[in-house]
Amino acid sequence: MLEEVAVPESVPVLVAGGGPVGLATAVELAHHGVRSLVVEPRETVSWLRPRAKTTSARTMELLRRWGLADTLRERAPLAVSWSDQAVFVTNLLGREITRIGGCFGLDLVGSDLAAEPGQQAPQPLVEEILREAAGDALLTGWQVTGLAEDADGVTVRITSNGGEEREVRAAYVVGCDGPRSVVRSAIGSRYEGRQDARPNFNIVFRAPGLAERIPHGPAVHYWVLNPAQPGMVGRLDLKDTWWCIAQGVRAEDADPVRLVRNLAGDDIEVEILATDPWTARMLLADRYATDRVFLAGDAAHQNPPYGGHGFNTGIGDAVNIGWKLAAVLGGWAPAALLGTYETERRPIAADTIEAAAANMATLAPELADPALMGDESEFEKVRPAVAEAVLRTKDAEFHSLDLVLGYAYTGSPIVADGTGERLPHRWLAPGVSLYDRLGRAFTVLGDAGTPGVAALEAEARELGIPLEIVDLPGEPLTLVRPDQHVAWRGDTPTGALRRALAIT
């Protein structure tokens, strides 16, 4: 049983749901010195349904900002150097059709494009690291079961797994409680969108000795283009644990051992660890917020997993609402700033859903050709056409840096015209990122001796806004927000900070 002191009576921010997005919200708030309470029913993290496996380059940059990127890399079962390949095959032990390299930003090591490359890591590991970082902000064994908002705050009802009820008073609430979000229902928001008709069946399994038999070398994804059983397979570690997605398979028809053996192409030794039937959803909440309650992650949007954008989009939500709540609670921004959360993040989610749905339009069943399974001459006759179709239809799924790193808050009322993009990255010295020099709040980059810097410093002092100066002699002035996005650039920053914080 939890001790009485485990549930506070009040907290500045209550976060409903302790998955990656809810935990990231708490870590972002703590980054700015704001206390929160994350209410999560799961006592422990289960490794049996890893779901997300791709931590994008952008999410890794944000983890670096919190001092957690190295921790994730050190503990990830698959090193970033292990593979950046997607290999398309007739089956795991069969013929190779083609391959795509440089997947998911895994090839960005040392590149000026990003402070961090992507990282293959199962979602449970990400959650465990974020739980450690959240510390005593995490309350497990409880869930949010209702809330009532008023002009001064939110009264949140939480219920323990044993049925005990409490009330917690919060200034603000962030709903990260997933597809069946209690918070979304409480604010009268609803999903808009559609569900894909095709069923899918995930399997986590152990297959001793399988890796040593695969002739195609390391890969982050093996796509099996066998018409009799198309799907995807990958490794969870460098021991014997694997995952697969059998596409077009209903749970009631599934024989997990047979599915794995069909994808492998032989009657291999298999131990089934977990199964998870699912269908892809393209859903977007019609509203993200009230005055004091906000939705993030799957509570706000759902997209197909193809391209690896799911929880990564939610981490972007967490950082955006986190720094804005910190600014308001810290007294250096008005409540009006919070209204820009939906304005900025909802279009990003809509673009991500569209991109992931486009990736889903062509999967292994569409690429499979019966001739691939014929004799060598039949295979070689059809292979070039299938390989061309793979490269034409799947390249965007594996090379999506325009979406991952290139999204911008264009048109947001708190960024100057022509800005809103993520600050272009570069290395200042070996291992020293430009991002490492940024302050936790606002930062101005450029020649510190110019009148514009003095004007920004004066405005910051007048308004009580934390501002760091990074002297880059000879470079134009750039005002960077806490989330590493550009708020303004130019020579004369009249009112730039006021605009960036919605101060009228």
Secondary structure per residue as TSV (DSSP state, phi and psi in degrees):
chain	resnum	aa	ss	phi	psi
A	1	M	-	360.0	144.8
A	2	L	-	-75.8	146.3
A	3	E	-	-71.6	156.3
A	4	E	G	-56.2	-38.1
A	5	V	G	-72.0	-6.4
A	6	A	G	-69.8	-20.9
A	7	V	S	-112.7	106.8
A	8	P	-	-72.9	158.1
A	9	E	S	-77.7	-30.0
A	10	S	E	-149.7	157.7
A	11	V	E	-158.8	147.2
A	12	P	E	-59.0	-45.8
A	13	V	E	-133.7	128.4
A	14	L	E	-106.8	131.2
A	15	V	E	-110.3	120.5
A	16	A	E	-88.8	113.9
A	17	G	-	103.7	125.7
A	18	G	-	-115.1	39.6
A	19	G	S	-77.3	-167.6
A	20	P	H	-57.6	-37.1
A	21	V	H	-74.0	-44.9
A	22	G	H	-62.1	-42.5
A	23	L	H	-65.1	-40.8
A	24	A	H	-63.0	-35.8
A	25	T	H	-61.1	-44.7
A	26	A	H	-64.5	-40.8
A	27	V	H	-66.5	-39.7
A	28	E	H	-63.7	-43.6
A	29	L	H	-62.0	-44.1
A	30	A	H	-63.2	-33.9
A	31	H	H	-55.8	-30.0
A	32	H	T	-104.9	10.9
A	33	G	T	81.3	21.4
A	34	V	-	-106.8	130.4
A	35	R	-	-77.0	147.9
A	36	S	E	-146.2	169.4
A	37	L	E	-130.4	120.8
A	38	V	E	-100.1	119.7
A	39	V	E	-103.3	116.6
A	40	E	E	-138.3	125.2
A	41	P	S	-70.4	-27.5
A	42	R	-	-76.6	124.2
A	43	E	S	-70.3	-38.7
A	44	T	S	-131.6	165.3
A	45	V	-	-91.5	127.4
A	46	S	-	-89.4	134.7
A	47	W	S	-94.3	3.1
A	48	L	S	-82.4	-19.9
A	49	R	-	-130.1	80.4
A	50	P	-	-71.7	-21.0
A	51	R	-	45.3	-106.2
A	52	A	-	-60.7	138.8
A	53	K	-	-131.8	-10.7
A	54	T	E	-108.9	115.5
A	55	T	E	-97.3	114.3
A	56	S	-	-69.4	165.0
A	57	A	H	-58.7	-37.3
A	58	R	H	-68.1	-43.7
A	59	T	H	-63.1	-37.7
A	60	M	H	-64.0	-35.9
A	61	E	H	-62.6	-39.4
A	62	L	H	-70.3	-36.7
A	63	L	H	-63.6	-37.8
A	64	R	H	-60.8	-40.3
A	65	R	H	-60.6	-32.7
A	66	W	T	-90.9	-0.1
A	67	G	T	78.6	23.9
A	68	L	-	-114.8	-7.0
A	69	A	H	-62.6	-45.4
A	70	D	H	-64.0	-36.0
A	71	T	H	-61.5	-45.4
A	72	L	H	-63.6	-42.6
A	73	R	H	-64.8	-40.6
A	74	E	H	-64.9	-31.3
A	75	R	H	-101.1	-7.9
A	76	A	-	-67.3	133.5
A	77	P	S	-63.9	-28.9
A	78	L	S	-112.9	113.3
A	79	A	-	-64.3	151.6
A	80	V	T	-61.2	-26.8
A	81	S	T	-80.0	-7.1
A	82	W	T	-66.4	-46.8
A	83	S	-	-166.8	147.3
A	84	D	-	-127.8	27.0
A	85	Q	-	-104.9	142.5
A	86	A	E	-112.2	121.3
A	87	V	E	-113.2	129.8
A	88	F	E	-104.0	123.8
A	89	V	E	-137.2	165.2
A	90	T	S	-75.1	-36.9
A	91	N	S	-164.0	173.5
A	92	L	T	-57.6	-36.4
A	93	L	T	-100.8	7.5
A	94	G	S	-103.1	-143.4
A	95	R	-	-88.3	147.1
A	96	E	E	-88.2	135.2
A	97	I	E	-98.3	-50.1
A	98	T	E	-167.3	179.2
A	99	R	E	-150.5	157.7
A	100	I	E	-123.8	128.7
A	101	G	-	-105.3	172.8
A	102	G	S	65.0	35.4
A	103	C	G	-74.8	145.6
A	104	F	G	56.6	27.3
A	105	G	G	69.5	15.6
A	106	L	T	-71.7	-12.8
A	107	D	T	-97.9	14.1
A	108	L	-	-90.6	11.7
A	109	V	T	-57.9	120.1
A	110	G	T	79.3	-2.8
A	111	S	-	-74.1	145.6
A	112	D	T	-69.5	-14.7
A	113	L	T	-64.7	-31.0
A	114	A	-	-149.0	149.9
A	115	A	S	-73.1	-20.6
A	116	E	S	-144.6	140.9
A	117	P	-	-75.6	170.2
A	118	G	-	-66.6	173.4
A	119	Q	E	-148.2	127.2
A	120	Q	E	-80.1	119.8
A	121	A	-	-156.8	133.2
A	122	P	-	-65.8	144.3
A	123	Q	H	-53.1	-39.0
A	124	P	H	-57.6	-34.2
A	125	L	H	-67.1	-43.3
A	126	V	H	-58.4	-44.5
A	127	E	H	-62.3	-43.5
A	128	E	H	-61.6	-42.0
A	129	I	H	-66.7	-40.2
A	130	L	H	-70.1	-33.4
A	131	R	H	-61.3	-44.0
A	132	E	H	-61.3	-41.1
A	133	A	H	-69.2	-34.8
A	134	A	H	-70.5	-29.5
A	135	G	G	60.1	-133.1
A	136	D	G	-76.9	3.8
A	137	A	G	-73.0	-16.3
A	138	L	E	-92.3	123.5
A	139	L	E	-112.7	108.5
A	140	T	E	-97.3	162.5
A	141	G	S	83.4	8.3
A	142	W	E	-134.4	157.1
A	143	Q	E	-142.6	154.1
A	144	V	E	-76.2	127.1
A	145	T	E	-118.7	-2.8
A	146	G	E	177.3	161.8
A	147	L	E	-156.5	155.3
A	148	A	E	-135.7	122.4
A	149	E	E	-99.1	140.7
A	150	D	E	-134.4	-174.5
A	151	A	T	-64.9	-24.3
A	152	D	T	-105.9	-8.4
A	153	G	E	167.4	-161.3
A	154	V	E	-134.4	130.1
A	155	T	E	-96.8	119.7
A	156	V	E	-111.5	128.2
A	157	R	E	-92.4	125.8
A	158	I	E	-121.3	146.6
A	159	T	E	-128.2	133.1
A	160	S	E	-76.8	163.3
A	161	N	T	-62.0	-19.6
A	162	G	T	-91.6	-0.7
A	163	G	S	100.7	-3.1
A	164	E	-	-72.3	140.0
A	165	E	E	-114.0	143.5
A	166	R	E	-138.1	165.8
A	167	E	E	-120.1	137.3
A	168	V	E	-125.5	132.1
A	169	R	E	-94.3	129.9
A	170	A	E	-132.2	147.2
A	171	A	E	-69.6	-37.9
A	172	Y	E	-143.5	154.4
A	173	V	E	-127.8	137.2
A	174	V	E	-117.8	119.2
A	175	G	E	-88.8	105.9
A	176	C	-	-118.5	38.4
A	177	D	-	-101.4	29.4
A	178	G	-	77.0	-170.5
A	179	P	T	-59.2	-34.1
A	180	R	T	-98.7	43.3
A	181	S	-	-59.3	122.1
A	182	V	H	-66.5	-37.3
A	183	V	H	-66.1	-42.6
A	184	R	H	-59.8	-45.2
A	185	S	H	-62.6	-38.8
A	186	A	H	-64.8	-29.9
A	187	I	T	-96.6	6.3
A	188	G	T	75.1	20.0
A	189	S	-	-89.2	151.9
A	190	R	-	-141.1	153.4
A	191	Y	E	-70.0	144.2
A	192	E	E	-123.8	140.8
A	193	G	E	143.4	-149.8
A	194	R	E	-149.8	168.8
A	195	Q	E	-119.6	139.3
A	196	D	E	-69.9	146.1
A	197	A	E	-78.1	-21.8
A	198	R	E	-82.7	129.5
A	199	P	E	-78.8	156.0
A	200	N	E	-135.1	155.0
A	201	F	E	-137.3	109.2
A	202	N	E	-85.7	143.4
A	203	I	E	-136.2	132.7
A	204	V	E	-107.3	129.3
A	205	F	E	-145.3	161.7
A	206	R	E	-111.5	132.2
A	207	A	-	-137.9	86.7
A	208	P	T	-58.5	130.2
A	209	G	T	81.3	-3.4
A	210	L	H	-63.4	-44.4
A	211	A	H	-56.9	-39.9
A	212	E	H	-68.6	-19.1
A	213	R	H	-92.0	-15.9
A	214	I	-	-75.1	125.0
A	215	P	T	-86.7	1.4
A	216	H	T	-97.6	-1.5
A	217	G	-	79.4	178.6
A	218	P	-	-62.7	147.8
A	219	A	-	-156.0	147.8
A	220	V	S	-79.2	-29.3
A	221	H	E	-136.8	135.5
A	222	Y	E	-109.7	121.2
A	223	W	E	-98.2	118.8
A	224	V	E	-94.4	114.9
A	225	L	-	-103.3	50.0
A	226	N	-	-96.7	114.9
A	227	P	T	-55.7	-30.0
A	228	A	T	-71.2	-28.8
A	229	Q	S	-157.7	84.2
A	230	P	-	-79.7	155.7
A	231	G	E	169.6	-168.1
A	232	M	E	-129.5	146.7
A	233	V	E	-138.9	146.1
A	234	G	E	-156.4	169.2
A	235	R	E	-95.3	142.8
A	236	L	S	-95.8	-22.6
A	237	D	S	-155.5	178.9
A	238	L	S	-95.7	19.9
A	239	K	S	-100.7	-113.6
A	240	D	S	-127.5	15.8
A	241	T	E	-99.2	130.6
A	242	W	E	-131.8	164.5
A	243	W	E	-128.1	155.9
A	244	C	E	-150.5	157.0
A	245	I	E	-121.8	116.0
A	246	A	E	-92.7	115.7
A	247	Q	E	-90.0	138.2
A	248	G	T	80.7	18.5
A	249	V	-	-111.5	125.2
A	250	R	-	-86.1	147.0
A	251	A	G	-57.1	-39.6
A	252	E	G	-69.9	-17.3
A	253	D	G	-101.9	-1.3
A	254	A	-	-81.0	130.7
A	255	D	-	-114.8	95.5
A	256	P	H	-55.4	-42.4
A	257	V	H	-63.6	-44.9
A	258	R	H	-65.1	-39.1
A	259	L	H	-59.9	-47.2
A	260	V	H	-61.8	-44.5
A	261	R	H	-65.7	-35.7
A	262	N	H	-64.6	-41.8
A	263	L	H	-67.4	-35.5
A	264	A	H	-73.5	-34.8
A	265	G	T	91.5	17.7
A	266	D	S	-165.2	162.2
A	267	D	-	-82.3	69.0
A	268	I	-	-73.8	162.8
A	269	E	-	-72.2	126.0
A	270	V	-	-135.6	134.8
A	271	E	E	-120.8	116.9
A	272	I	E	-80.0	124.3
A	273	L	E	-97.8	-35.3
A	274	A	E	-164.9	153.6
A	275	T	E	-131.4	157.0
A	276	D	E	-156.9	95.4
A	277	P	E	-75.1	146.0
A	278	W	E	-160.3	162.2
A	279	T	E	-129.6	146.6
A	280	A	E	-75.0	142.9
A	281	R	E	-128.2	140.3
A	282	M	E	-117.4	88.0
A	283	L	E	-130.0	141.6
A	284	L	E	-140.0	127.7
A	285	A	E	-64.8	139.0
A	286	D	S	-73.5	-18.9
A	287	R	-	-145.7	145.0
A	288	Y	-	-100.6	-13.2
A	289	A	B	-162.8	156.8
A	290	T	-	-110.7	-159.9
A	291	D	S	-66.9	-33.8
A	292	R	S	-127.8	1.4
A	293	V	E	-127.4	134.4
A	294	F	E	-133.2	149.0
A	295	L	E	-108.7	143.7
A	296	A	-	-146.6	157.2
A	297	G	G	64.9	-144.8
A	298	D	G	-64.1	-18.9
A	299	A	G	-66.3	-24.0
A	300	A	T	-105.4	-28.1
A	301	H	E	-159.7	149.1
A	302	Q	E	-136.4	139.9
A	303	N	-	-139.8	159.9
A	304	P	-	-59.1	154.6
A	305	P	S	-77.8	-6.6
A	306	Y	T	-72.6	116.6
A	307	G	T	110.6	-14.8
A	308	G	S	72.5	36.4
A	309	H	-	-99.3	-7.0
A	310	G	H	-54.1	-80.9
A	311	F	H	-70.0	-22.1
A	312	N	H	-63.4	-38.6
A	313	T	H	-63.1	-38.4
A	314	G	H	-65.4	-34.2
A	315	I	H	-63.8	-38.4
A	316	G	H	-61.1	-39.9
A	317	D	H	-58.1	-47.6
A	318	A	H	-59.2	-43.0
A	319	V	H	-68.5	-41.1
A	320	N	H	-63.7	-51.7
A	321	I	H	-72.5	-30.1
A	322	G	H	-63.5	-49.4
A	323	W	H	-70.0	-30.5
A	324	K	H	-71.8	-41.5
A	325	L	H	-61.4	-40.5
A	326	A	H	-62.9	-40.2
A	327	A	H	-64.0	-42.4
A	328	V	H	-69.2	-47.2
A	329	L	H	-66.7	-28.5
A	330	G	T	-80.4	-6.5
A	331	G	T	83.7	8.8
A	332	W	S	-108.2	17.4
A	333	A	S	-155.0	149.0
A	334	P	-	-79.8	165.0
A	335	A	G	-60.6	-22.4
A	336	A	G	-59.1	-25.5
A	337	L	G	-59.5	-33.9
A	338	L	G	-66.0	-23.8
A	339	G	G	-67.2	-15.9
A	340	T	H	-85.7	-6.4
A	341	Y	H	-61.1	-53.6
A	342	E	H	-64.4	-40.6
A	343	T	H	-56.6	-39.1
A	344	E	H	-86.3	-41.9
A	345	R	H	-88.9	-30.7
A	346	R	H	-63.4	-42.4
A	347	P	H	-62.8	-32.4
A	348	I	H	-65.4	-43.2
A	349	A	H	-63.2	-40.5
A	350	A	H	-62.1	-43.7
A	351	D	H	-63.3	-39.1
A	352	T	H	-67.4	-42.3
A	353	I	H	-59.8	-44.1
A	354	E	H	-62.1	-43.7
A	355	A	H	-66.0	-43.3
A	356	A	H	-67.2	-37.3
A	357	A	H	-65.4	-37.9
A	358	A	H	-63.9	-39.5
A	359	N	H	-62.0	-36.0
A	360	M	H	-74.3	-16.8
A	361	A	T	-62.6	-27.3
A	362	T	S	-128.6	108.1
A	363	L	-	-119.8	-172.4
A	364	A	H	-54.8	-41.0
A	365	P	H	-60.4	-36.4
A	366	E	H	-72.7	-28.1
A	367	L	H	-89.3	-19.0
A	368	A	-	-68.7	144.6
A	369	D	-	-136.5	128.3
A	370	P	G	-54.9	-30.5
A	371	A	G	-65.4	-22.5
A	372	L	G	-61.7	-26.3
A	373	M	G	-93.5	3.8
A	374	G	S	-81.4	-162.3
A	375	D	-	-73.2	178.8
A	376	E	H	-58.5	-40.5
A	377	S	H	-68.6	-39.7
A	378	E	H	-63.7	-44.4
A	379	F	H	-59.0	-49.4
A	380	E	H	-66.6	-28.0
A	381	K	H	-68.9	-39.1
A	382	V	H	-95.6	-20.4
A	383	R	H	-54.7	-46.0
A	384	P	H	-58.8	-39.8
A	385	A	H	-68.1	-40.1
A	386	V	H	-67.0	-42.1
A	387	A	H	-60.9	-41.3
A	388	E	H	-63.7	-40.9
A	389	A	H	-64.7	-39.6
A	390	V	H	-59.5	-51.3
A	391	L	H	-66.6	-33.6
A	392	R	H	-73.4	-38.2
A	393	T	H	-97.6	-20.3
A	394	K	H	-110.1	-8.4
A	395	D	H	-56.9	-43.7
A	396	A	H	-64.4	-28.4
A	397	E	H	-67.2	-37.1
A	398	F	H	-96.0	-16.5
A	399	H	-	-124.4	81.0
A	400	S	-	-120.1	34.7
A	401	L	H	-64.9	-25.9
A	402	D	H	-59.9	-36.4
A	403	L	H	-82.3	-43.2
A	404	V	H	-70.6	-45.7
A	405	L	T	-105.7	-18.7
A	406	G	T	-100.3	2.1
A	407	Y	-	-68.3	147.5
A	408	A	B	-137.9	151.9
A	409	Y	-	-91.0	51.7
A	410	T	T	-60.7	131.4
A	411	G	T	87.5	-5.9
A	412	S	-	-62.6	140.8
A	413	P	T	-69.3	-10.8
A	414	I	T	-107.9	14.1
A	415	V	S	-125.0	147.8
A	416	A	-	-69.5	155.0
A	417	D	T	-54.7	137.1
A	418	G	T	82.1	6.4
A	419	T	-	-126.1	-164.6
A	420	G	-	106.1	-8.9
A	421	E	B	-80.3	161.0
A	422	R	B	-60.9	136.7
A	423	L	-	-54.9	124.7
A	424	P	-	-55.8	131.4
A	425	H	-	-89.3	152.8
A	426	R	-	-160.0	162.4
A	427	W	E	-92.5	131.5
A	428	L	E	-89.2	-25.8
A	429	A	E	-163.3	166.5
A	430	P	T	-53.9	120.1
A	431	G	T	79.0	-2.8
A	432	V	E	-109.6	108.4
A	433	S	E	-85.6	148.5
A	434	L	G	-54.3	-35.7
A	435	Y	G	-64.2	-27.5
A	436	D	G	-66.8	-19.2
A	437	R	G	-89.2	-10.7
A	438	L	-	-73.5	146.9
A	439	G	-	-77.7	172.9
A	440	R	S	-75.9	-24.4
A	441	A	S	-105.7	-117.7
A	442	F	E	-94.5	150.1
A	443	T	E	-135.8	137.5
A	444	V	E	-109.5	127.7
A	445	L	E	-105.2	142.4
A	446	G	E	139.3	-168.1
A	447	D	-	-71.2	110.1
A	448	A	T	-65.2	-17.1
A	449	G	T	-86.3	0.6
A	450	T	S	-83.0	154.9
A	451	P	H	-60.4	-29.9
A	452	G	H	-61.7	-38.5
A	453	V	H	-65.7	-42.9
A	454	A	H	-61.1	-38.2
A	455	A	H	-66.3	-41.1
A	456	L	H	-66.5	-40.6
A	457	E	H	-62.2	-40.5
A	458	A	H	-66.0	-41.7
A	459	E	H	-64.3	-40.6
A	460	A	H	-63.6	-42.6
A	461	R	H	-63.4	-43.0
A	462	E	H	-61.4	-39.5
A	463	L	H	-95.4	-5.9
A	464	G	T	71.2	33.5
A	465	I	-	-97.3	127.0
A	466	P	-	-63.6	128.7
A	467	L	E	-141.7	127.9
A	468	E	E	-104.5	149.0
A	469	I	E	-113.9	127.4
A	470	V	E	-114.5	110.2
A	471	D	E	-78.0	114.4
A	472	L	-	-124.8	85.6
A	473	P	T	-52.9	135.8
A	474	G	T	82.5	-2.9
A	475	E	-	-101.1	149.1
A	476	P	-	-65.2	160.0
A	477	L	E	-79.4	136.8
A	478	T	E	-137.8	125.9
A	479	L	E	-96.4	122.7
A	480	V	E	-113.0	133.4
A	481	R	-	-76.9	171.5
A	482	P	T	-61.2	-24.4
A	483	D	T	-92.3	13.5
A	484	Q	S	74.2	14.2
A	485	H	B	-96.7	150.0
A	486	V	E	-81.0	127.0
A	487	A	E	-96.7	-28.2
A	488	W	E	-165.4	149.4
A	489	R	E	-147.4	149.6
A	490	G	E	154.1	-152.7
A	491	D	S	-113.6	-34.7
A	492	T	-	-118.7	98.5
A	493	P	-	-86.6	44.2
A	494	T	T	-61.6	116.9
A	495	G	T	70.1	15.0
A	496	A	H	-63.4	-43.1
A	497	L	H	-70.5	-37.7
A	498	R	H	-59.3	-46.5
A	499	R	H	-63.5	-41.8
A	500	A	H	-64.9	-19.1
A	501	L	T	-118.8	14.6
A	502	A	T	58.6	34.7
A	503	I	-	-89.7	121.7
A	504	T	-	-101.1	360.0
